[in-house]
Amino acid sequence: MGQGAQRPGGEPGKINLPFAKIAKYLAIGLEIPSTIVGSLVVGYVIDRQFGTSPWITVAAAVLGFVGAVFRLLKYLKYFAQGETDKR
């Protein structure tokens, strides 16, 4: 039992559940906008705290957008290589 979840004849640590792919794509679809929204919230809170409105919010929005695009490019590269090439 110390080897992790494994189906007979399958790869160690891999479980083929019916909704595994859907969950993976849903997580990606939620991660991209939440990066932008999270940075906006943090920027807004910092602006309210220091009275610098709207400059920190604008900078945080730009950084959040850049971060989201960076993550999206990493996901696109991951899926372009195919999941069989991983690990």
Secondary structure, DSSP 8 states (H G I E B T S, - for coil): -TT-S--TTS-TT----TTHHHHHHHHHHHHHHHHHHHHHHHHHHHHHHHT-TTHHHHHHHHHHHHHHHHHHHHHHHHHHH-GGG--
